[in-house]
Amino acid sequence: MKIYLNGELVDKENAKISVFDHGLLYGDGVFEGIRLYDGCVYKLDEHLERLEFSAKAILLDLPLDRKGFAEAVCETCRQNNLKNGYVRLVVTRGAGHLGLTPDGCGPPSVIIIADEIQLYPEELYKNGLKIISVATRRINASALPPAVKSLNYLNNILAKIEAKRVGFQEALMLNDKGEIAECTGDNVFILSKGVIFTPPLDAGSLRGITRAAVMDLAMELGFEVKEQALTRYDLWTAEECFLTGTAAEVIPCVEVDHRVIGSGKPGEATQALIGKFREKVKKDGVFL
């Protein structure tokens, strides 16, 4: 495997950064997770725009422009003979001293990993996922904007650990108002009385690339789509529930907090969206 590291493609064993890099010491940096389908880097431009916005929000000057990042991502996939997989693009603040201040850090480190991925087994796309709400709350949007896709994921990791320890693969995270924010790595949707709902961004939801794509696809299929604050009660009583994310794609959710959703099987709307999404991903992006 070849890893892109600061302008060079190096063997996996030689892909190393300084122990003084603030990405390691403090989670000071940003990243994107990007999918590759049949040689098409899905929505690459949208991912790079979000990377730029995240970097701007934390006052991190990116060392490459959008065209440079796009070529680096594509070349990393080519060098690894990858046609289907997952790309992790990381930009850290760079090496500095042991203090919190980023003064003196740099230059930024750019890391691109292109590899295969399977977040959930295929059987869960057919039979549905069971999730549980956890005590760990999503960080308040006024403390750290959820639109910033930073390297500090400890909040989400703690929630994931809670869920795994009681036998669930995914955790439902609430904000400090008790509203649904998101899952640890996915956005949340429900179908209720023919309308598809998802929490608004200010509830603590990531501005998901797949989230936006699925909202568009749902409207193409004739559904009304609304961003609205949701509670656990709304999920418990929904007709259908599904999650979206770059790695997860669109996955049905058939149980929340031990409450069966709908019939307990992936619903018609969810299945239609899965089919529509998988059809579109091979056409909407940058080809290698």
C-alpha positions in Angstrom: 0.0 0.0 0.0 1.2 3.5 -0.9 0.3 6.4 1.4 0.4 10.0 0.3 2.4 12.0 2.8 3.3 15.6 2.2 3.7 15.4 -1.5 5.2 11.9 -1.7 3.8 8.4 -2.1 5.5 6.2 0.4 5.2 2.6 1.6 2.8 2.1 4.4 5.6 1.2 6.8 7.4 4.5 6.1 4.3 6.7 6.4 5.3 8.5 9.6 4.8 12.0 11.2 6.4 13.8 14.1 5.3 13.0 17.6 5.2 16.8 18.0 2.5 17.1 15.3 -0.5 18.9 16.9 -2.8 16.6 15.1 -1.5 13.8 17.3 -1.1 15.9 20.5 -4.4 17.8 20.4 -6.5 16.5 17.5 -5.7 19.8 15.8 -6.6 19.3 12.2 -9.4 18.4 9.8 -10.3 15.4 7.6 -12.6 14.0 5.1 -13.8 10.4 4.4 -14.5 9.9 0.7 -15.8 6.9 -1.2 -14.6 5.4 -4.5 -17.1 3.5 -6.6 -16.0 1.7 -9.9 -13.2 4.2 -10.4 -15.4 7.2 -9.6 -14.4 9.4 -6.5 -17.9 10.2 -5.2 -18.7 13.9 -4.8 -15.0 14.8 -4.5 -15.6 18.5 -5.1 -18.1 18.6 -2.3 -15.8 16.9 0.1 -12.9 19.2 -0.8 -15.1 22.2 -0.3 -16.1 21.0 3.2 -12.4 20.4 4.0 -11.7 24.0 3.0 -14.5 25.3 5.2 -13.4 23.2 8.1 -9.9 24.4 7.8 -11.0 28.0 7.5 -13.1 27.7 10.6 -10.1 26.5 12.7 -7.7 29.0 11.1 -5.7 26.3 9.3 -4.0 27.3 6.0 -4.2 24.4 3.6 -1.0 23.7 1.7 -2.8 22.7 -1.5 -5.6 24.2 -3.6 -8.7 22.2 -4.5 -7.2 21.0 -7.8 -4.0 19.9 -6.0 -6.0 17.9 -3.4 -8.1 16.4 -6.1 -5.1 15.2 -8.1 -3.4 13.9 -4.9 -6.5 11.9 -4.0 -6.9 10.4 -7.5 -3.2 9.6 -7.8 -3.2 7.8 -4.4 -6.1 5.6 -5.6 -4.3 4.9 -8.9 -1.1 3.9 -7.2 -3.0 1.4 -5.1 -4.9 0.0 -8.1 -8.1 0.8 -6.2 -11.4 1.0 -8.0 -13.7 0.6 -5.0 -12.9 1.7 -1.5 -12.5 4.5 1.0 -10.2 7.5 1.1 -9.2 9.2 4.3 -7.8 12.7 3.6 -6.2 14.3 6.7 -4.6 17.7 7.2 -3.0 18.4 10.6 -1.6 21.6 12.0 1.9 20.2 11.8 4.7 19.8 14.2 5.1 22.4 17.0 5.9 22.6 20.7 4.1 21.1 23.6 1.9 24.1 24.3 -1.7 24.5 23.1 -1.0 27.5 20.9 -0.5 26.7 17.2 2.1 29.5 17.0 5.2 27.9 15.5 3.5 24.9 14.1 3.9 23.9 10.5 4.0 23.2 7.8 0.7 21.3 7.9 0.9 17.6 7.3 -1.2 16.1 4.5 -2.0 12.4 4.7 -4.1 10.4 2.2 -4.9 6.8 2.8 -6.8 4.8 0.1 -8.0 1.4 1.1 -10.9 -1.0 1.2 -13.7 -0.6 3.7 -16.7 -2.5 5.0 -18.3 -0.6 7.9 -21.4 -2.9 8.2 -22.0 -6.4 6.9 -24.4 -6.6 3.9 -26.9 -8.6 6.0 -27.6 -5.4 8.0 -28.6 -3.6 4.8 -31.1 -6.3 4.2 -32.3 -6.9 7.8 -31.7 -3.5 9.4 -29.6 -2.1 12.2 -30.5 -1.9 15.9 -29.3 1.2 17.8 -29.5 2.6 21.3 -29.3 6.1 22.8 -26.4 6.7 25.1 -25.6 9.0 28.0 -22.7 10.8 26.2 -24.2 14.0 24.7 -23.2 15.6 21.4 -20.9 18.6 22.0 -22.9 21.8 22.0 -23.0 23.5 18.6 -22.0 26.8 20.3 -18.9 25.2 21.7 -17.7 23.4 18.6 -19.6 23.9 15.4 -20.6 20.4 14.1 -19.9 21.5 10.6 -16.2 21.4 11.4 -15.0 17.9 10.7 -12.0 18.0 13.0 -9.6 15.2 14.1 -11.0 15.3 17.7 -13.6 12.6 17.7 -13.4 11.6 21.4 -17.0 12.6 22.0 -18.2 10.2 19.3 -15.8 7.5 20.3 -17.1 7.5 23.9 -20.6 7.1 22.6 -19.6 4.2 20.4 -17.9 2.5 23.3 -21.1 2.8 25.4 -23.2 1.3 22.7 -20.8 -1.6 21.9 -20.5 -2.5 25.6 -24.3 -3.2 25.7 -24.3 -5.1 22.5 -25.2 -2.5 19.9 -23.1 -1.4 16.8 -24.2 2.2 16.8 -25.2 4.8 19.3 -27.8 7.5 19.0 -26.5 10.8 20.4 -28.7 13.6 21.9 -27.8 17.3 22.3 -28.1 19.1 25.6 -31.8 19.8 25.0 -32.5 16.1 24.7 -33.0 16.3 20.9 -31.6 13.9 18.4 -28.2 15.1 17.1 -26.8 12.2 15.1 -25.2 8.8 15.5 -21.5 8.5 16.2 -20.7 8.6 12.5 -24.0 8.9 10.6 -26.9 11.3 10.2 -30.4 10.2 11.2 -33.6 10.2 9.1 -37.2 9.0 9.8 -40.3 8.6 7.8 -43.5 9.7 9.5 -46.9 10.1 7.8 -45.3 10.2 4.4 -42.8 12.9 5.2 -39.0 12.4 5.7 -37.5 14.2 8.6 -33.9 14.8 9.7 -32.5 16.9 12.5 -31.3 20.4 11.6 -27.6 21.2 11.6 -27.9 23.4 14.8 -29.1 20.3 16.7 -25.5 19.0 16.5 -25.7 17.2 13.1 -22.8 17.0 10.8 -23.3 18.7 7.4 -23.1 15.3 5.8 -22.4 14.9 2.1 -24.4 11.7 1.9 -27.1 13.4 4.0 -27.5 16.2 1.4 -27.5 13.6 -1.5 -30.2 11.5 0.1 -32.4 14.5 0.8 -32.2 15.3 -2.9 -32.9 11.7 -3.9 -35.9 11.6 -1.6 -37.4 14.6 -3.2 -36.7 13.0 -6.7 -38.7 10.1 -5.4 -41.6 12.4 -4.5 -41.1 12.7 -0.8 -41.4 15.9 1.2 -38.2 16.4 3.2 -38.0 18.5 6.3 -35.2 19.5 8.7 -36.8 19.5 12.1 -35.9 19.0 15.7 -36.6 15.4 16.7 -36.8 13.6 20.0 -36.4 9.9 20.8 -40.2 9.7 20.9 -40.2 10.7 17.2 -37.9 7.8 16.3 -39.7 5.3 18.5 -43.0 6.1 16.7 -41.7 6.5 13.2 -42.8 4.3 10.3 -39.2 4.0 9.1 -35.8 5.0 10.2 -32.4 5.0 8.4 -28.9 6.4 8.8 -26.7 8.0 6.2 -22.9 8.5 6.0 -20.0 8.2 3.6 -18.9 4.8 4.9 -22.4 3.6 5.9 -24.1 4.9 2.8 -27.8 4.4 3.5 -28.6 1.8 6.1 -32.0 0.8 7.6 -32.6 1.1 11.3 -35.3 -1.3 12.6 -35.0 -0.9 16.3 -34.2 2.1 18.6 -33.9 1.7 22.3 -35.5 -1.7 22.1 -38.5 -0.3 20.3 -39.3 -1.9 17.0 -39.6 0.6 14.2 -42.5 0.1 11.8 -42.8 -3.6 10.8 -39.3 -4.4 12.2 -38.0 -4.7 8.7 -36.4 -2.2 6.3 -39.2 -0.1 4.9 -40.2 0.6 1.2 -38.9 4.2 1.3 -35.6 3.2 2.8 -35.1 0.4 0.3 -36.0 2.7 -2.6 -33.4 5.2 -1.4 -30.7 2.6 -1.0 -31.3 1.5 -4.6 -31.4 5.0 -5.9 -28.2 6.0 -4.0 -26.2 3.0 -5.2 -27.3 3.7 -8.7 -26.1 7.4 -8.5 -22.8 6.9 -6.8 -21.2 5.5 -9.9 -22.0 8.6 -12.0 -21.6 11.6 -9.6 -18.0 12.4 -9.0 -14.5 12.5 -10.5 -13.3 9.5 -12.5 -9.7 8.3 -12.1 
